[in-house]
């Protein structure tokens, strides 16, 4: 693969549910090492877009490439490049953190010989050292989110996709999650969605705005400083500013 090839290429992506069109001809690219946010009101199409990128939904029209692999034509190769955190992580609450991450590692093709070192690295990076032997059901929401992020790192995927990673967290946990995302960006390309404006402006290098299923703008750098005004002028709607 060419070093200049984007990690993510989305070309004319549309997705319909019956007569309802959730996405309309959305196109964008994400380069290696970027943290990119999908920003939009609830119902803008953010989660649908992420589900298509992760292979959970098929596109009605358009194409998606992950490191050059077509998500439809070669889904296994494309999915192997992704670590995905849904808004509500579906973890096995009766397992300990160690048991759960070992299970995920096996699914991702991580050998037993490699697992111990990877487990140490991942739990250290996500701040789970003291919770390694705790049952997941006994963890707070913030720590369960961390377990969800830890499972995305199993198998060394180059692309991490987070759907509303700060949803339900308290202000302190939000700050910690923001810090964690920036640390992960040192080794991964990250795409995250949010309807909280301050989170994408403080966390992301670039922001893609979706409105009623369409991509209406992209902003980066100094343009993120007045993102609220830009967002409202494009969508004409209220936005949760955040905490």
C-alpha positions in Angstrom: 0.0 0.0 0.0 1.2 3.5 -0.8 2.3 5.5 2.3 0.2 8.3 1.0 -3.0 6.3 0.6 -5.7 7.4 3.2 -6.6 4.9 6.0 -10.3 5.6 5.3 -11.8 6.4 1.9 -15.6 7.0 1.7 -17.0 7.6 -1.8 -20.6 8.6 -2.4 -21.9 6.6 0.6 -25.7 6.3 0.9 -27.7 4.2 3.2 -31.5 3.8 3.3 -33.9 2.1 5.7 -36.9 1.4 3.5 -38.1 4.8 2.3 -35.9 6.7 4.8 -32.5 7.8 3.6 -30.1 8.0 6.5 -27.0 8.9 4.5 -26.9 10.7 1.1 -23.8 10.6 -1.0 -21.3 11.2 1.8 -17.6 11.3 0.8 -14.5 11.9 2.9 -11.0 10.6 3.6 -9.0 10.2 6.8 -5.2 10.1 6.7 -2.9 8.2 8.9 -2.5 9.6 12.4 -5.5 11.9 12.3 -8.2 12.2 14.9 -11.4 13.0 13.0 -14.8 13.7 14.5 -18.2 13.2 13.0 -20.4 16.0 14.4 -24.1 16.3 14.1 -27.4 16.4 16.0 -29.1 13.2 17.1 -30.4 11.5 13.9 -27.8 13.2 11.6 -26.5 9.8 10.4 -23.4 9.5 12.5 -24.0 6.0 13.8 -25.3 4.7 10.5 -22.0 6.0 8.9 -19.9 4.2 11.5 -21.9 1.0 11.2 -21.3 0.9 7.5 -17.5 1.6 8.0 -17.3 -1.3 10.5 -19.2 -3.7 8.2 -22.3 -3.9 10.4 -24.4 -2.4 7.7 -24.1 -2.6 3.9 -24.1 0.6 1.9 -27.1 1.2 -0.3 -24.8 3.0 -2.7 -21.2 4.1 -2.7 -17.9 2.4 -1.6 -15.8 2.3 1.6 -12.1 1.4 1.6 -10.1 0.8 4.8 -6.3 0.8 4.0 -7.3 0.0 0.4 -9.6 -2.9 1.3 -13.2 -2.7 0.1 -15.5 -3.2 3.0 -18.0 -5.0 0.8 -15.7 -6.9 -1.6 -13.2 -8.0 1.1 -15.0 -7.5 4.5 -12.6 -9.7 6.5 -9.5 -7.8 5.4 -11.2 -4.5 6.0 -12.6 -5.4 9.4 -9.1 -6.6 10.6 -8.0 -3.0 10.3 -10.6 -1.8 12.8 -11.1 -1.6 16.5 -14.7 -0.5 17.2 -16.3 0.9 20.3 -20.1 1.3 20.1 -21.9 3.8 22.2 -23.0 1.1 24.6 -20.2 -1.5 24.7 -21.5 -5.0 24.7 -19.1 -6.6 27.2 -19.6 -9.9 29.1 -20.4 -8.6 32.6 -19.8 -11.9 34.3 -16.2 -12.1 33.2 -13.2 -10.3 34.7 -11.4 -7.8 32.6 -8.6 -10.3 32.1 -11.0 -13.1 31.0 -12.9 -10.8 28.6 -9.8 -9.4 27.0 -8.3 -12.8 26.5 -11.5 -13.9 24.8 -11.4 -10.9 22.5 -7.8 -11.5 21.8 -8.5 -15.0 20.6 -11.2 -13.7 18.3 -8.7 -11.3 16.9 -6.1 -14.0 16.2 -3.7 -12.9 19.0 -1.6 -15.9 20.1 -1.3 -17.0 23.7 2.4 -16.3 23.5 1.7 -12.7 22.5 -1.3 -12.1 24.8 0.4 -11.5 28.1 2.6 -8.7 26.8 -0.3 -7.2 24.9 -2.6 -7.4 27.9 0.0 -5.5 30.0 0.4 -2.8 27.4 -3.3 -2.3 26.7 -4.5 -2.3 30.4 -1.7 0.2 31.2 -2.6 2.4 28.3 -6.3 2.5 29.3 -5.7 2.8 33.0 -7.1 -0.6 33.9 -4.2 -1.9 35.9 -6.1 -2.0 39.2 -9.2 -3.5 37.6 -7.6 -6.4 35.7 -9.1 -9.1 38.0 -12.4 -7.3 38.7 -15.7 -8.5 37.3 -16.9 -6.1 34.6 -20.3 -5.9 36.2 -18.8 -4.3 39.3 -17.1 -1.5 37.3 -18.4 2.0 36.9 -19.6 3.2 33.5 -16.3 5.1 33.0 -14.3 1.9 33.6 -16.6 -0.2 31.4 -15.9 2.3 28.6 -12.2 1.8 29.2 -12.7 -1.9 28.9 -14.5 -1.3 25.7 -11.6 0.8 24.4 -9.1 -1.9 25.6 -10.9 -4.5 23.5 -10.5 -2.3 20.4 -6.7 -2.4 20.8 -6.5 -6.2 20.7 -4.9 -7.3 17.4 -3.1 -3.9 16.8 -5.7 -2.4 14.5 -4.5 0.8 12.8 -8.0 2.4 12.8 -10.1 3.0 16.0 -13.7 3.9 15.6 -15.6 5.3 18.7 -19.3 6.0 18.7 -20.2 8.7 21.3 -17.3 7.7 23.6 -18.2 10.2 26.3 -21.9 9.4 26.4 -23.1 9.0 30.0 -19.9 10.0 31.6 -19.5 12.6 34.3 -17.3 15.7 33.8 -14.2 14.2 35.3 -14.6 11.0 33.2 -15.1 13.1 30.1 -11.7 14.9 30.7 -10.0 11.5 31.3 -11.6 10.1 28.1 -10.5 13.1 26.1 -6.9 12.6 27.4 -7.0 8.9 26.6 -8.1 9.5 23.0 -5.3 11.9 22.4 -2.8 9.4 23.8 -4.1 6.6 21.6 -3.7 8.9 18.6 0.0 8.6 18.9 -0.2 5.1 17.5 -3.6 4.9 15.8 -5.9 6.8 13.4 -9.1 7.6 15.1 -12.6 8.4 13.9 -15.2 9.3 16.6 -18.7 10.6 16.6 -20.4 12.9 19.0 -23.3 15.3 19.3 -21.4 17.3 22.0 -19.7 20.1 20.2 -16.9 20.9 22.8 -15.7 17.3 22.7 -15.0 17.2 19.0 -13.5 20.7 19.0 -11.1 19.8 21.9 -10.3 16.3 20.9 -10.1 16.2 17.1 -7.8 17.5 14.4 -10.6 17.8 11.9 -14.4 17.8 12.1 -16.9 16.6 9.5 -20.4 17.9 10.0 -23.3 15.7 9.1 -26.8 17.2 8.8 -29.9 15.2 7.8 -27.7 12.5 6.3 -25.5 14.8 4.3 -22.0 16.0 4.7 -22.4 19.8 4.9 -18.8 20.9 5.9 -15.4 20.1 7.1 -13.3 22.2 9.5 -9.8 22.0 11.0 -7.1 23.9 12.7 -8.1 27.5 13.8 -11.5 26.9 12.2 -12.4 24.8 15.3 -12.1 27.8 17.6 -15.6 29.1 16.6 -17.1 25.7 15.7 -20.3 26.4 17.6 -21.1 29.5 15.4 -20.2 27.6 12.2 -22.3 24.6 13.2 -25.4 26.6 14.0 -25.1 28.6 10.7 -25.0 25.3 8.8 -27.7 23.4 10.5 -30.0 26.1 12.0 -30.5 23.9 15.0 -29.5 23.7 18.7 -26.4 21.8 19.7 -25.4 20.3 23.0 -22.3 22.4 23.8 -21.1 20.1 26.6 -19.4 20.4 29.9 
